[in-house]
Amino acid sequence: MKFSRREFLGVGLGLGSAMAIPDFVLAMNENSEARNQSDIGKVQPLNEIDLFVNKCAEEGRKFSSDTLAADNNSQWDRLVNNYFDRDKFSCVSVNSANLCPSLKPVQGMVELVQDMLAKDISFPMRGELAEASLGYGLGAMKKWFGLEDQKYQADYLIALVANSTQGNNFINNGLVTSGFFDPQKDNVVVWDVNHPTNYQAWEYRKATQGWAKDSVRVVRTKMFANSVTSSEAGKGCMPSDPMNEDDILRAILSLVDKNTKVVTLSWQSNECGILLPMERLVHELRNINKGMHIHADSAQTLGVLDLSLGDMGVDSITGSFHKWPCGPKMVGMLFMNNRTGAAERFTPSIWGYDEHIMTPEDYGFKASSGKIDPNAKRFSYLGQQNDATLVSTWMAALFHTGKFHPQVTPGKIEKRVHYLGSRVKEALFRNLPSIYADFKPKLAYKWISTPTTNDALRSSVFLFRTPAGINAGDVVKNVYEQHQIAIANLKVLGHDLVRISPTFCNTVGDVEDAVTATVDIIKAMGDGKLANNTVLRAYV
């Protein structure tokens, strides 16, 4: 994979499409040695990046004997203390559904690239950095998401965008603008606990663009319930604590018919904690309408689940690196399933240039023709982006695939995150009786919206209600100020909720401390010892 500077800036067709080398760091060594100094002058960022990657890999070899069983807390504690600079934390975040600390290799790469750009913002410099991010980085992500055995190349499948919000809006805007979704005859199925960019955004378009009455169908969630009536299920309602997958599928499928062109759901909801059985759901949906577009908002599953996307069958997913993966801030991912021609269904809402300073016309797609790339590159014409964060997505992918800590795999991360969720559940079962005298584990769904009856239907997004008169926003504020622990509060379907969501950057001690501190704060607020009813917004 060798590009001269002229080729890179002039006629490059996408570095990701040229990636076919499994050992990315070895490839970088080969490229670094092969580069002629006359081609790049004093610009050799790939050499510096190569040294940093190898340094991180060498440091991780001391963990080669750690098998990382989900419940081996001593081994995971060693990982946490090595890959996160906890001594510098002014608070401990147990709020992965919003934001996570960056891994040391990620933060180190951000700082390295920022320093490079502070000294040199030339095209040669930026070209080298694009090679690191949109070449090697996308190749590493392909391995992370179980796509390494696919015939399709990385840049036909993955685009780097700003975050899940931008990715979701690309999708719901583009499906309509392209004509794939006709709001006068088709319908889209959404979920009332989707992220607003994947729910309210559709209803907003319906209200402002004169769509047909039945164009947006909403799956409803019956909060703090473990069952629904047959009539409710038939109208697309599921309980927040389903007994089994059938409770979920029955509600969703009841709204789907031959006119359903789009089903767009949060794979795991940040608002009620349900983890959808996506693989089975996709299979059932394809049986009804093979041509529909299935989008899975994966803001709460990227870095949580072992995403074997090559076998999943979804048409698109979005995700953010700043959440569960503990990657860089200000960058997200949009995956397109090229087997279904998903990218060709979209008209992009942004026309700009890519990492090669090239527009679609430079690739043969003249604006006057009304055509554009039939691959994920159509979502990458975003103009100038943050090179430091783009390169650092590669570091996150290398961590999650064991380049740094040899025993880390997506499957082990998934099991550890689920285990930490189990510890949240256990801690809530122990502590909630002190604020709810009638709390019983078998009836936990009355207080906890996250599924507790069937643990296969959740990961570690736990939401629970506060006692009457206790403002969840003030709970979060007091937990932060009194205990230096960051959690979250949400207003969901009329309920004021506290959310605790740990991931692999947290220890079991963090989980126990977060739950204990939260319940202690609620008791103190109930006794009038701490402020209440002062915070009026959900984000504090």
C-alpha positions in Angstrom: 0.0 0.0 0.0 2.3 2.8 -1.3 1.1 6.2 -2.3 3.3 9.1 -3.5 2.2 12.5 -2.3 1.0 13.3 -5.8 -1.1 10.2 -5.9 -2.4 10.7 -2.4 -3.5 14.3 -3.0 -4.6 13.9 -6.5 -6.2 10.6 -7.5 -6.4 8.4 -4.4 -9.5 6.3 -4.4 -9.8 5.7 -0.7 -7.1 4.2 1.5 -9.5 1.9 3.2 -10.2 0.2 -0.1 -6.5 -0.6 -0.5 -6.2 -2.2 3.0 -5.6 -5.9 2.8 -2.7 -6.3 5.3 -3.7 -8.0 8.6 -0.9 -6.6 10.7 -1.3 -2.9 10.5 1.8 -1.9 12.5 4.0 -4.2 10.4 2.6 -2.5 7.3 3.4 0.9 8.8 7.0 -0.2 9.4 7.3 -1.3 5.8 5.8 1.9 4.5 8.0 4.0 6.8 11.1 2.3 5.6 10.1 2.5 1.9 9.3 6.2 1.9 11.7 8.3 0.0 12.7 11.4 2.0 12.4 13.5 -1.2 8.7 12.6 -1.4 7.8 13.8 2.1 10.5 16.2 3.1 10.7 16.4 6.9 7.2 15.1 7.4 7.3 11.7 8.9 4.3 11.4 11.2 3.7 7.8 10.4 7.1 7.0 11.9 6.2 8.7 15.2 2.8 7.1 15.2 4.4 3.7 14.5 6.8 4.2 17.5 3.9 5.1 19.7 1.8 2.1 18.7 4.7 -0.3 19.2 5.4 1.3 22.6 1.8 0.7 23.7 1.9 -2.9 22.4 5.2 -3.5 24.3 3.8 -2.2 27.5 0.8 -4.5 27.2 2.8 -7.7 27.0 3.0 -7.9 30.8 -0.7 -8.8 30.7 -0.3 -11.7 28.3 -1.2 -14.3 31.0 -4.4 -12.4 32.1 -7.3 -14.3 30.7 -9.8 -11.6 31.6 -12.7 -13.8 32.8 -15.7 -11.5 33.3 -15.6 -11.9 37.1 -11.9 -11.8 37.6 -11.9 -8.4 39.2 -8.2 -8.3 40.1 -7.2 -8.8 36.4 -9.7 -6.2 35.2 -8.5 -3.8 37.9 -5.0 -4.1 36.6 -6.3 -3.3 33.1 -8.2 -0.3 34.3 -5.3 1.1 36.3 -2.9 0.6 33.4 -5.0 2.0 30.6 -6.7 4.9 32.4 -5.1 7.8 34.2 -7.3 7.5 37.3 -4.9 9.4 39.5 -5.8 12.5 37.5 -9.6 12.1 37.6 -11.4 14.7 39.6 -14.5 12.5 39.5 -15.2 8.9 38.7 -17.7 8.6 35.8 -20.2 5.7 35.9 -22.1 7.2 33.0 -20.9 5.3 29.9 -24.2 5.9 28.1 -23.2 9.5 27.9 -19.4 9.8 28.1 -16.3 7.8 29.1 -12.7 8.7 29.8 -10.4 8.0 26.9 -7.9 5.1 27.1 -4.3 6.2 27.6 -3.3 5.1 24.1 -6.1 7.1 22.7 -5.4 10.2 24.7 -1.7 9.9 24.0 -2.4 9.7 20.2 -4.7 12.7 20.4 -1.9 14.7 22.1 0.7 13.4 19.7 -1.2 14.4 16.6 -2.3 17.8 18.0 1.4 18.5 18.7 2.2 17.6 15.1 -0.4 19.9 13.7 0.7 22.7 16.0 4.0 22.6 14.2 2.9 21.6 10.6 -0.4 21.9 8.9 0.9 21.2 5.4 -0.9 18.9 2.9 1.9 16.3 3.2 1.4 16.3 7.0 -2.4 16.0 6.7 -2.0 13.3 4.0 0.1 11.2 6.3 -2.5 11.5 9.1 -5.4 10.6 6.7 -3.4 7.5 5.8 -3.2 6.6 9.5 -6.9 7.2 10.2 -8.9 6.4 7.1 -6.5 3.7 5.9 -5.2 1.8 8.8 -7.9 3.0 11.2 -10.8 1.8 9.1 -8.9 -1.5 8.5 -8.6 -2.1 12.2 -12.3 -1.3 12.7 -13.2 -3.9 10.1 -11.5 -6.5 12.3 -13.2 -5.0 15.4 -16.7 -5.4 13.9 -16.2 -8.9 12.6 -15.8 -7.8 9.0 -12.2 -9.0 8.3 -13.4 -12.1 6.4 -15.7 -10.1 4.2 -14.9 -9.5 0.5 -15.9 -5.8 0.8 -13.2 -3.3 1.7 -13.4 -1.1 4.8 -14.3 2.2 3.2 -17.2 0.6 1.4 -18.6 -0.3 4.8 -17.6 2.4 7.3 -17.5 6.2 7.4 -16.2 8.3 10.2 -18.6 11.1 11.1 -19.0 13.4 14.1 -21.2 11.2 16.3 -24.3 9.0 16.4 -26.5 12.1 16.1 -25.0 13.1 12.8 -25.1 9.5 11.6 -28.8 9.1 12.5 -29.6 12.4 10.8 -27.7 11.4 7.6 -29.9 8.3 7.5 -33.4 9.7 8.2 -32.8 12.7 6.0 -31.2 10.7 3.2 -33.8 8.0 3.0 -36.5 10.5 2.4 -34.6 12.9 0.1 -33.6 10.0 -2.2 -37.2 8.9 -2.6 -36.6 5.5 -1.1 -39.2 6.4 1.6 -42.4 7.9 0.3 -44.2 9.5 3.2 -47.5 9.5 1.4 -47.7 5.7 1.0 -44.9 4.2 3.1 -44.4 4.0 6.9 -41.5 4.0 9.2 -41.5 2.1 12.5 -39.7 3.8 15.4 -39.5 3.3 19.2 -40.6 5.7 21.8 -37.3 5.2 23.8 -35.1 5.7 20.7 -32.7 8.6 20.9 -34.6 11.8 19.8 -32.5 11.9 16.6 -34.0 8.5 15.7 -37.6 9.2 17.0 -38.6 12.8 17.4 -36.7 13.7 14.2 -39.1 11.5 12.2 -42.2 13.0 13.9 -40.9 16.5 13.2 -40.6 15.8 9.5 -44.1 14.4 9.5 -45.5 17.5 11.2 -43.7 20.0 9.0 -43.7 18.3 5.6 -47.3 17.2 5.2 -46.7 13.4 5.6 -49.6 10.9 5.6 -51.2 10.3 9.0 -49.9 6.7 9.2 -46.4 7.4 7.9 -44.7 7.2 11.4 -45.6 4.2 13.6 -44.4 4.2 17.1 -43.6 1.2 19.3 -44.7 2.1 22.8 -43.0 1.1 26.1 -45.1 0.5 29.2 -42.8 1.7 31.9 -42.4 -0.1 35.2 -44.3 -3.1 34.0 -43.4 -6.7 33.2 -46.4 -7.5 31.0 -48.9 -6.0 28.7 -52.4 -7.1 27.6 -53.0 -8.8 24.3 -54.7 -5.6 23.1 -51.7 -3.5 24.1 -49.3 -5.8 22.4 -51.4 -5.8 19.3 -51.1 -2.1 19.2 -47.3 -2.1 19.4 -46.7 -1.9 23.2 -44.0 -3.8 25.1 -43.3 -3.8 28.9 -40.1 -2.2 30.2 -39.2 -5.6 31.8 -40.0 -8.2 29.2 -40.2 -11.8 30.2 -38.7 -12.9 26.9 -37.8 -11.9 23.4 -41.3 -12.7 22.2 -42.7 -9.8 24.3 -40.4 -7.5 22.3 -40.9 -8.9 18.9 -44.7 -9.1 19.3 -44.9 -5.4 19.8 -42.6 -4.4 17.0 -43.9 -6.8 14.4 -47.5 -5.8 15.1 -46.8 -2.4 13.5 -44.9 -3.8 10.4 -46.6 -4.5 7.1 -45.9 -4.6 3.4 -45.7 -0.8 3.3 -43.1 -0.5 6.0 -40.0 0.7 4.2 -37.9 1.6 7.3 -37.5 0.1 10.8 -35.2 2.2 12.9 -34.5 1.2 16.5 -32.0 1.8 19.3 -30.2 -1.6 19.6 -30.0 -0.8 23.4 -32.1 2.0 24.7 -30.4 4.6 26.9 -33.9 5.5 28.2 -35.2 2.2 29.5 -32.2 -0.2 29.3 -33.7 -2.8 27.0 -31.3 -4.6 24.8 -33.1 -5.7 21.6 -32.6 -9.3 20.2 -31.4 -7.7 17.0 -30.3 -10.7 15.0 -33.7 -12.5 15.5 -35.6 -9.2 14.9 -33.8 -8.7 11.6 -34.7 -12.2 10.5 -38.3 -11.7 11.3 -38.5 -8.3 9.6 -36.9 -9.7 6.4 -39.6 -12.4 6.3 -42.2 -9.6 6.1 -40.4 -7.3 3.6 -37.0 -8.1 2.3 -36.6 -4.7 0.8 -37.1 -2.6 3.9 -34.2 -0.7 5.5 -33.3 -1.7 9.0 -31.3 0.8 11.0 -29.9 0.0 14.4 -28.8 3.0 16.4 -25.7 1.6 18.2 -24.7 4.5 20.4 -25.3 2.1 23.3 -23.8 -1.1 21.7 -20.6 0.1 20.0 -18.0 -1.0 22.5 -20.5 -3.0 24.4 -21.5 -6.0 22.2 -19.3 -8.2 20.1 -20.7 -6.7 16.8 -20.3 -9.4 14.2 -21.8 -7.1 11.6 -21.0 -9.4 8.7 -23.5 -11.9 9.9 -26.1 -9.5 11.5 -28.0 -8.4 8.4 -28.8 -4.8 9.5 -28.5 -2.2 6.7 -26.9 0.5 8.8 -25.7 1.3 12.3 -24.3 4.5 13.9 -22.1 4.8 17.0 -19.9 7.2 19.0 -16.4 6.6 20.1 -16.7 8.8 23.2 -19.1 6.4 25.0 -18.5 2.8 25.8 -15.4 2.2 23.6 -13.5 4.8 25.7 -12.2 6.3 22.5 -11.6 9.9 21.4 -14.2 12.6 21.7 -15.9 14.2 18.6 -15.9 11.3 16.3 -18.5 8.6 15.4 -19.0 5.8 13.0 -21.6 5.0 10.3 -21.6 1.4 9.0 -23.3 0.5 5.7 -24.2 -3.0 4.7 -23.0 -3.1 1.1 -24.5 -6.5 0.5 -28.0 -4.9 0.5 -27.0 -1.8 -1.4 -27.9 0.2 1.6 -25.7 3.2 0.8 -27.3 3.7 -2.6 -30.7 4.4 -0.9 -29.4 7.7 0.4 -29.1 11.1 -0.9 -26.4 12.7 1.3 -27.3 16.0 3.0 -23.7 17.3 2.9 -21.7 18.0 -0.3 -18.1 18.8 0.5 -14.6 17.2 0.1 -13.0 14.2 1.6 -9.6 13.5 3.3 -7.9 13.8 -0.1 -9.4 17.3 -0.6 -11.5 15.8 -3.4 -15.2 16.2 -4.2 -17.5 13.5 -5.7 -16.7 15.1 -9.1 -13.1 14.1 -8.7 -14.2 10.5 -8.5 -16.3 10.7 -11.7 -19.7 11.7 -10.1 -20.5 15.0 -11.8 -22.9 17.2 -9.8 -25.0 17.8 -13.0 -25.7 14.1 -13.2 -27.3 13.9 -9.8 -25.3 10.8 -9.0 -22.8 10.2 -6.1 -20.6 7.3 -4.8 -22.6 4.1 -4.2 -20.6 3.4 -1.0 -20.0 4.8 2.4 -17.6 7.5 1.1 -20.7 9.5 0.3 -20.9 10.2 4.0 -17.3 11.3 4.3 -17.4 14.5 2.2 -17.5 16.5 5.4 -14.6 19.0 4.8 -12.1 19.6 7.5 -12.4 17.3 10.5 -10.4 16.8 13.7 -7.3 14.8 12.5 -6.3 14.0 16.0 -9.5 12.3 16.9 -9.7 10.5 13.5 -6.3 9.0 14.0 -7.1 8.1 17.5 -10.1 5.9 16.5 -7.5 3.5 15.2 -6.0 3.3 18.7 -9.4 2.4 20.1 -9.9 -0.3 17.5 -6.4 -1.7 18.3 -7.2 -1.9 22.0 -10.5 -3.7 21.5 -8.9 -6.3 19.2 -6.0 -7.1 21.6 -3.1 -5.2 20.0 -2.2 -3.5 23.3 -3.6 -5.8 26.0 -3.1 -9.3 24.3 -6.2 -10.9 25.9 -8.7 -8.2 25.1 -11.4 -9.2 22.6 -14.8 -7.8 21.8 -16.4 -10.9 23.3 -14.6 -10.5 26.6 -15.5 -6.8 26.7 -19.2 -7.7 26.2 -19.1 -10.3 29.0 -17.4 -7.8 31.4 -19.8 -5.0 30.7 -22.7 -7.4 31.3 -21.1 -8.6 34.5 -20.8 -5.0 35.8 -24.5 -4.5 35.0 -25.2 -7.5 37.1 -23.3 -5.8 40.0 -25.4 -2.7 39.5 -28.5 -4.9 39.8 -27.3 -6.6 42.9 -26.4 -3.3 44.5 -29.8 -1.8 43.7 -31.5 -4.9 45.2 -29.5 -4.4 48.4 -29.9 -0.6 48.7 -33.3 0.3 47.3 -35.2 -1.2 50.3 -33.8 1.6 52.4 -35.7 4.1 50.4 -38.6 1.9 49.3 -39.9 -0.1 52.2 -42.0 -2.3 49.9 -39.2 -3.1 47.5 -39.0 -6.8 46.5 -36.5 -8.3 44.0 -39.3 -10.3 42.3 -41.2 -7.0 41.7 -38.1 -4.9 40.9 -39.7 -3.8 37.6 -41.9 -1.4 39.7 -38.9 0.7 40.5 -36.2 -0.3 38.0 -37.0 0.2 34.3 -34.1 -1.8 33.1 -35.0 -5.5 32.6 -34.3 -7.6 35.7 -36.5 -10.6 35.0 -34.5 -11.7 31.9 -30.8 -10.7 32.1 -30.3 -11.5 28.4 -32.4 -8.4 27.5 -30.0 -5.9 29.1 -26.4 -5.0 29.4 -25.4 -2.4 32.0 -27.7 0.6 31.3 -29.6 0.8 34.6 -32.4 3.3 35.2 -34.6 3.6 38.3 -37.1 6.0 39.6 -36.7 8.3 42.6 -39.2 8.6 45.4 -42.1 11.0 45.1 -40.9 14.6 45.6 -37.2 13.8 45.0 -35.8 15.5 41.9 -33.5 13.1 40.0 -31.5 16.1 38.6 -30.7 17.2 42.2 -29.7 13.6 43.0 -27.2 13.6 40.3 -25.9 17.1 41.2 -25.5 16.1 44.9 -23.8 12.8 44.1 -21.3 14.7 42.0 -20.7 17.4 44.6 -20.7 15.2 47.7 -19.0 12.1 46.3 -17.2 13.1 43.1 -19.1 10.5 41.1 -20.7 11.2 37.7 -24.0 9.6 36.9 -27.0 10.8 34.9 -30.7 11.7 35.1 -33.3 11.5 32.3 -36.9 12.4 32.0 -38.4 9.4 30.1 -42.1 9.2 29.2 -43.1 11.3 32.1 -40.8 9.6 34.6 -37.9 11.3 36.4 -35.1 8.7 36.4 -31.5 8.2 37.7 -29.2 6.3 35.4 -26.0 4.4 36.3 -24.1 2.8 33.4 -20.6 1.3 34.0 -18.3 -0.2 31.4 -14.9 -1.8 31.4 -13.2 1.4 32.5 -15.0 1.0 35.8 -14.1 -1.3 38.7 -16.6 -3.2 40.8 -15.8 -0.7 43.6 -16.9 2.2 41.3 -20.2 0.4 40.8 -20.8 -0.2 44.5 -19.8 3.3 45.4 -22.1 4.8 42.7 -25.2 2.9 43.9 -24.5 3.4 47.6 -23.8 7.1 47.2 -26.9 7.6 45.1 -29.2 5.9 47.6 -27.5 7.8 50.6 -28.1 11.1 48.7 -31.7 10.3 48.1 -32.2 9.6 51.8 -30.4 12.8 52.8 -32.6 14.7 50.4 -35.7 13.1 51.8 -34.6 14.2 55.3 -34.2 17.8 54.0 -30.4 17.8 54.5 -29.6 18.4 50.8 -31.0 20.6 48.1 -34.0 19.5 46.1 -36.1 20.9 43.3 -33.3 23.3 42.1 -32.3 21.5 38.9 -34.9 21.8 36.2 -33.1 20.2 33.3 -32.1 16.6 32.6 -28.4 17.4 31.7 -26.7 18.8 34.8 
